[in-house]
C-alpha cells in the first residue's frame, strides 16, 4: 500500500470526533494503517506508583487514527490568493 502522508507532514482530520483538528504527524504505523497526530485523539492513561513515578497520576497520550481519516493540509500563500 502506498502512503501519501509521512512523518512531520501537516494534516487535517476530515472525519470522526476530531474533525477539523490540525496537527503534525508524529508516527506512521504501517502495519495497522494508522497515524499518530500531535495533539489529536488524546486519551488519559493512569500510571501506578513506582520508582520512576513516585506519585503516580494521570498522563494524556495521543492515540492513533486511521490514515483514511486525514488529509494533507493545504498551505495557501496570501500573496498568491
N, C-alpha and C positions, 0 to 999 in steps of 0.2 A: 504494500500500500504506500502510495506516495503522499507525503505530508507537505502542505504548502506553508505551514507555520513552523517556526523553530524557536529555540531558546532566545530570550531577550527581545522578541517581537512585541510590539504594542498591539493588543487585541481588544475587541468589544464583545461582550456576551450578548448573543442575539435571541436566546430562548431560555426558559427556566425562571426560577425565582430571583435570579440575579441579573435579569435582562437589563441592558443599558449600562452595566458596570464596565469600567475600562481599567486595564492593568497590563503589566508586563509578564510574559511567560517565564516562570522560574524553572520549570522542568517539563519535558515531554516524555510520557510513559508510553512507549511504542507498543509494548506487548498487550496493553489493555486499551489502546486508542484513547488515552485521556491526557489532559494537560493540567498543570498546577499554575494558577494565576495569582500574582501578588495582590493581596487584599480582597480577594473574591472567594466566596464559599468558606468563610471562617467557621470552624467548629470548635467547641470547647472540649478540652481534654483534661481530665483530673489526674493529678500526679500524687502518688503516695509519698509519705515522708521517707527519706533515705539519706545516705551520706552526701549525695550530690545536691539534694533539695531538702534541707533540714526542716523547712516549714511546710512542704507540700504545696498544694494550691491548684489553681486553675490556669491553664495555658490555652490560648487560642492559636489554632493552626489552620493553614489553608488546606482545603480538601480538593480532590481532583474533579474535573468537569470533562465530559466527553468532548472530543475535539470538534464534532459537528455542530456544537452549540456556540462556537466562537468564530469570529472572522477578523482578519487583519484590519486595524484601524487606519482609516484614510487620513492623511495629514495634508490639510489644504493650506496653501500659501495665500495670505490676504492680498498680496500684490497681483497674483495671477487670477484670483476670483475663484 
